[in-house]
């Protein structure tokens, strides 16, 4: 895996708790609990998703999203686990990512606001 935080400069795959409504401006992201700790799984590719879930069928819709956009949407207290249960797994607290990518997120927000 490249410099671990840098994966958020690209598209990542998340799981949603339900299908999105195309008219809505919200995403309901599925989180999980392991050993009493809440986390949001994030995958760097379809192959990583399949490997992490051991090709198991799951009811959660998959959604490909810009990593910086994902970070900007979250509160900051969440934990993101990238490629959970795989050799290249990495965990991040969103508030740390928001600090690391502060300028990039501000630029992204400005771009999105200019399109309204």
MITOR-176007 format. One record per atom (N, C-alpha, C): residue number from 0; residue in three letters; chain; z, x, y. Coordinates in steps of 0.1 Angstrom, whole numbers, plus 5000, padded with zeros to 4 digits. Example, Ala and Ser with C-alpha at 12.3 -4.5 7.8 and 13.67 -1.06 7.14 Angstrom:
<atoms>
  nr rest kette    z    x    y
   0  ala     A 5078 5132 4943
   0  ala     A 5078 5123 4955
   0  ala     A 5078 5132 4967
   1  ser     A 5071 5128 4978
   1  ser     A 5071 5137 4989
   1  ser     A 5079 5129 5000
</atoms>
This chain:
<atoms>
  nr rest kette    z    x    y
   0  unk     A 5000 5009 4988
   0  unk     A 5000 5000 5000
   0  unk     A 5000 5009 5012
   1  unk     A 4992 5005 5022
   1  unk     A 4992 5012 5035
   1  unk     A 5006 5012 5042
   2  unk     A 5008 5019 5053
   2  unk     A 5020 5018 5060
   2  unk     A 5025 5004 5060
   3  unk     A 5036 5001 5054
   3  unk     A 5040 4988 5050
   3  unk     A 5039 4977 5061
   4  unk     A 5044 4980 5072
   4  unk     A 5044 4970 5083
   4  unk     A 5030 4967 5088
   5  unk     A 5021 4977 5086
   5  unk     A 5007 4975 5091
   5  unk     A 4999 4964 5083
   6  unk     A 5004 4960 5072
   6  unk     A 4997 4950 5064
   6  unk     A 4996 4937 5073
   7  unk     A 5006 4935 5082
   7  unk     A 5006 4923 5090
   7  unk     A 4996 4923 5101
   8  unk     A 4988 4934 5102
   8  unk     A 4977 4934 5111
   8  unk     A 4965 4927 5105
   9  unk     A 4966 4924 5093
   9  unk     A 4954 4917 5085
   9  unk     A 4958 4904 5081
  10  unk     A 4949 4897 5074
  10  unk     A 4952 4884 5068
  10  unk     A 4961 4886 5056
  11  unk     A 4971 4877 5054
  11  unk     A 4980 4876 5043
  11  unk     A 4979 4862 5037
  12  unk     A 4984 4861 5025
  12  unk     A 4984 4848 5018
  12  unk     A 4999 4843 5017
  13  unk     A 5001 4831 5021
  13  unk     A 5014 4825 5020
  13  unk     A 5013 4812 5012
  14  unk     A 5024 4807 5007
  14  unk     A 5024 4794 5000
  14  unk     A 5030 4783 5009
  15  unk     A 5024 4772 5009
  15  unk     A 5028 4761 5017
  15  unk     A 5036 4751 5008
  16  unk     A 5045 4744 5014
  16  unk     A 5053 4734 5007
  16  unk     A 5044 4721 5004
  17  unk     A 5034 4719 5012
  17  unk     A 5025 4708 5010
  17  unk     A 5012 4711 5018
  18  unk     A 5001 4704 5014
  18  unk     A 4988 4705 5021
  18  unk     A 4990 4703 5036
  19  unk     A 4982 4711 5044
  19  unk     A 4983 4709 5058
  19  unk     A 4974 4697 5062
  20  unk     A 4979 4691 5073
  20  unk     A 4971 4681 5080
  20  unk     A 4962 4688 5090
  21  unk     A 4949 4686 5089
  21  unk     A 4940 4694 5098
  21  unk     A 4943 4690 5113
  22  unk     A 4949 4678 5115
  22  unk     A 4952 4674 5129
  22  unk     A 4965 4679 5134
  23  unk     A 4973 4685 5125
  23  unk     A 4986 4690 5129
  23  unk     A 4986 4704 5134
  24  unk     A 4996 4708 5141
  24  unk     A 4996 4722 5146
  24  unk     A 5008 4729 5139
  25  unk     A 5013 4724 5128
  25  unk     A 5024 4730 5120
  25  unk     A 5020 4733 5106
  26  unk     A 5026 4744 5101
  26  unk     A 5025 4748 5087
  26  unk     A 5039 4747 5081
  27  unk     A 5040 4740 5069
  27  unk     A 5052 4740 5062
  27  unk     A 5052 4751 5052
  28  unk     A 5059 4762 5055
  28  unk     A 5058 4773 5046
  28  unk     A 5069 4772 5035
  29  unk     A 5065 4775 5023
  29  unk     A 5074 4774 5011
  29  unk     A 5082 4786 5011
  30  unk     A 5095 4784 5010
  30  unk     A 5104 4796 5007
  30  unk     A 5111 4794 4994
  31  unk     A 5117 4805 4989
  31  unk     A 5123 4805 4976
  31  unk     A 5137 4812 4977
  32  unk     A 5145 4810 4967
  32  unk     A 5158 4816 4966
  32  unk     A 5158 4824 4953
  33  unk     A 5163 4837 4955
  33  unk     A 5165 4845 4943
  33  unk     A 5178 4853 4945
  34  unk     A 5187 4852 4935
  34  unk     A 5200 4858 4936
  34  unk     A 5207 4853 4948
  35  unk     A 5206 4841 4952
  35  unk     A 5213 4835 4963
  35  unk     A 5207 4839 4977
  36  unk     A 5196 4846 4977
  36  unk     A 5189 4850 4990
  36  unk     A 5176 4842 4992
  37  unk     A 5175 4837 5004
  37  unk     A 5163 4830 5008
  37  unk     A 5152 4840 5012
  38  unk     A 5140 4837 5008
  38  unk     A 5128 4846 5012
  38  unk     A 5115 4838 5012
  39  unk     A 5106 4843 5020
  39  unk     A 5092 4838 5020
  39  unk     A 5083 4848 5014
  40  unk     A 5077 4844 5003
  40  unk     A 5067 4854 4997
  40  unk     A 5054 4855 5005
  41  unk     A 5049 4867 5006
  41  unk     A 5037 4870 5013
  41  unk     A 5029 4879 5004
  42  unk     A 5016 4876 5003
  42  unk     A 5007 4884 4994
  42  unk     A 4996 4890 5001
  43  unk     A 4992 4902 4997
  43  unk     A 4982 4909 5004
  43  unk     A 4968 4906 4999
  44  unk     A 4967 4899 4987
  44  unk     A 4954 4896 4981
  44  unk     A 4956 4885 4971
  45  unk     A 4945 4878 4967
  45  unk     A 4946 4868 4956
  45  unk     A 4951 4875 4943
  46  unk     A 4946 4887 4941
  46  unk     A 4950 4895 4929
  46  unk     A 4965 4898 4929
  47  unk     A 4970 4901 4940
  47  unk     A 4985 4904 4941
  47  unk     A 4993 4891 4938
  48  unk     A 4988 4880 4944
  48  unk     A 4994 4867 4941
  48  unk     A 4994 4863 4926
  49  unk     A 4983 4865 4920
  49  unk     A 4982 4862 4905
  49  unk     A 4991 4871 4897
  50  unk     A 4991 4884 4901
  50  unk     A 5000 4893 4894
  50  unk     A 5015 4890 4896
  51  unk     A 5018 4887 4908
  51  unk     A 5032 4884 4911
  51  unk     A 5037 4871 4904
  52  unk     A 5028 4861 4903
  52  unk     A 5032 4849 4896
  52  unk     A 5028 4849 4881
  53  unk     A 5023 4860 4877
  53  unk     A 5019 4862 4863
  53  unk     A 5009 4851 4859
  54  unk     A 5000 4848 4868
  54  unk     A 4989 4838 4866
  54  unk     A 4994 4824 4864
  55  unk     A 5007 4822 4866
  55  unk     A 5013 4808 4864
  55  unk     A 5007 4798 4874
  56  unk     A 5005 4786 4869
  56  unk     A 5001 4776 4879
  56  unk     A 5013 4772 4887
  57  unk     A 5011 4769 4899
  57  unk     A 5022 4764 4908
  57  unk     A 5017 4753 4917
  58  unk     A 5026 4744 4921
  58  unk     A 5021 4733 4929
  58  unk     A 5019 4736 4944
  59  unk     A 5021 4748 4948
  59  unk     A 5020 4751 4962
  59  unk     A 5006 4755 4967
  60  unk     A 5002 4749 4977
  60  unk     A 4989 4753 4983
  60  unk     A 4989 4767 4989
  61  unk     A 4979 4775 4986
  61  unk     A 4978 4788 4992
  61  unk     A 4971 4787 5006
  62  unk     A 4975 4796 5015
  62  unk     A 4970 4796 5028
  62  unk     A 4968 4810 5033
  63  unk     A 4956 4814 5037
  63  unk     A 4954 4827 5043
  63  unk     A 4956 4826 5058
  64  unk     A 4964 4835 5063
  64  unk     A 4968 4835 5077
  64  unk     A 4968 4849 5083
  65  unk     A 4965 4850 5096
  65  unk     A 4967 4863 5102
  65  unk     A 4982 4867 5102
  66  unk     A 4984 4879 5098
  66  unk     A 4998 4883 5096
  66  unk     A 5006 4883 5109
  67  unk     A 5000 4887 5120
  67  unk     A 5007 4887 5133
  67  unk     A 5010 4873 5137
  68  unk     A 5001 4864 5134
  68  unk     A 5003 4849 5138
  68  unk     A 5014 4844 5130
  69  unk     A 5015 4848 5117
  69  unk     A 5026 4843 5108
  69  unk     A 5039 4848 5114
  70  unk     A 5040 4860 5118
  70  unk     A 5053 4866 5124
  70  unk     A 5056 4858 5137
  71  unk     A 5046 4856 5145
  71  unk     A 5049 4849 5158
  71  unk     A 5054 4835 5156
  72  unk     A 5050 4828 5145
  72  unk     A 5055 4814 5142
  72  unk     A 5069 4813 5138
  73  unk     A 5074 4824 5132
  73  unk     A 5087 4823 5126
  73  unk     A 5099 4826 5136
  74  unk     A 5111 4821 5132
  74  unk     A 5122 4822 5141
  74  unk     A 5127 4837 5143
  75  unk     A 5127 4844 5132
  75  unk     A 5132 4858 5133
  75  unk     A 5143 4861 5123
  76  unk     A 5149 4851 5118
  76  unk     A 5160 4853 5108
  76  unk     A 5154 4853 5093
  77  unk     A 5142 4850 5092
  77  unk     A 5136 4849 5078
  77  unk     A 5134 4863 5072
  78  unk     A 5133 4863 5059
  78  unk     A 5130 4875 5052
  78  unk     A 5116 4873 5045
  79  unk     A 5107 4882 5048
  79  unk     A 5094 4882 5041
  79  unk     A 5094 4892 5030
  80  unk     A 5090 4888 5018
  80  unk     A 5089 4897 5007
  80  unk     A 5074 4898 5004
  81  unk     A 5069 4910 5006
  81  unk     A 5054 4912 5004
  81  unk     A 5052 4916 4989
  82  unk     A 5043 4909 4983
  82  unk     A 5040 4911 4969
  82  unk     A 5053 4912 4960
  83  unk     A 5061 4901 4960
  83  unk     A 5073 4901 4953
  83  unk     A 5071 4904 4938
  84  unk     A 5080 4911 4932
  84  unk     A 5081 4915 4918
  84  unk     A 5070 4926 4914
  85  unk     A 5063 4931 4923
  85  unk     A 5052 4941 4920
  85  unk     A 5057 4955 4925
  86  unk     A 5051 4965 4920
  86  unk     A 5055 4979 4923
  86  unk     A 5055 4982 4938
  87  unk     A 5046 4975 4945
  87  unk     A 5044 4978 4959
  87  unk     A 5052 4968 4968
  88  unk     A 5062 4961 4962
  88  unk     A 5069 4951 4969
  88  unk     A 5077 4957 4981
  89  unk     A 5077 4950 4992
  89  unk     A 5084 4954 5004
  89  unk     A 5090 4942 5011
  90  unk     A 5102 4944 5016
  90  unk     A 5109 4933 5023
  90  unk     A 5111 4936 5038
  91  unk     A 5110 4925 5046
  91  unk     A 5111 4927 5061
  91  unk     A 5119 4915 5066
  92  unk     A 5127 4918 5076
  92  unk     A 5133 4908 5084
  92  unk     A 5124 4905 5096
  93  unk     A 5121 4893 5098
  93  unk     A 5111 4889 5108
  93  unk     A 5114 4894 5122
  94  unk     A 5127 4894 5125
  94  unk     A 5131 4899 5139
  94  unk     A 5127 4913 5141
  95  unk     A 5128 4921 5130
  95  unk     A 5124 4935 5131
  95  unk     A 5109 4936 5133
  96  unk     A 5101 4928 5126
  96  unk     A 5087 4928 5128
  96  unk     A 5083 4923 5141
  97  unk     A 5090 4913 5147
  97  unk     A 5087 4909 5160
  97  unk     A 5089 4920 5171
  98  unk     A 5099 4928 5169
  98  unk     A 5101 4939 5178
  98  unk     A 5090 4950 5176
  99  unk     A 5087 4953 5164
  99  unk     A 5077 4963 5161
  99  unk     A 5063 4959 5167
 100  unk     A 5060 4946 5165
 100  unk     A 5046 4941 5170
 100  unk     A 5047 4934 5183
 101  unk     A 5057 4936 5191
 101  unk     A 5059 4928 5203
 101  unk     A 5047 4927 5212
 102  unk     A 5041 4938 5215
 102  unk     A 5029 4938 5224
 102  unk     A 5017 4931 5217
 103  unk     A 5015 4933 5204
 103  unk     A 5004 4926 5197
 103  unk     A 5006 4911 5197
 104  unk     A 5018 4907 5195
 104  unk     A 5021 4893 5194
 104  unk     A 5020 4886 5208
 105  unk     A 5024 4893 5219
 105  unk     A 5022 4888 5232
 105  unk     A 5007 4887 5235
 106  unk     A 4999 4896 5231
 106  unk     A 4985 4896 5233
 106  unk     A 4979 4884 5226
 107  unk     A 4983 4882 5213
 107  unk     A 4978 4871 5205
 107  unk     A 4982 4858 5211
 108  unk     A 4994 4856 5216
 108  unk     A 4998 4844 5222
 108  unk     A 4990 4841 5235
 109  unk     A 4988 4852 5243
 109  unk     A 4980 4850 5255
 109  unk     A 4966 4845 5252
 110  unk     A 4960 4851 5241
 110  unk     A 4946 4847 5237
 110  unk     A 4946 4833 5232
 111  unk     A 4956 4829 5225
 111  unk     A 4957 4815 5220
 111  unk     A 4959 4805 5231
 112  unk     A 4967 4809 5241
 112  unk     A 4970 4800 5253
 112  unk     A 4958 4799 5261
 113  unk     A 4949 4809 5262
 113  unk     A 4937 4808 5270
 113  unk     A 4927 4799 5264
 114  unk     A 4928 4796 5251
 114  unk     A 4918 4787 5244
 114  unk     A 4922 4773 5245
 115  unk     A 4934 4770 5250
 115  unk     A 4938 4756 5251
 115  unk     A 4931 4748 5261
</atoms>
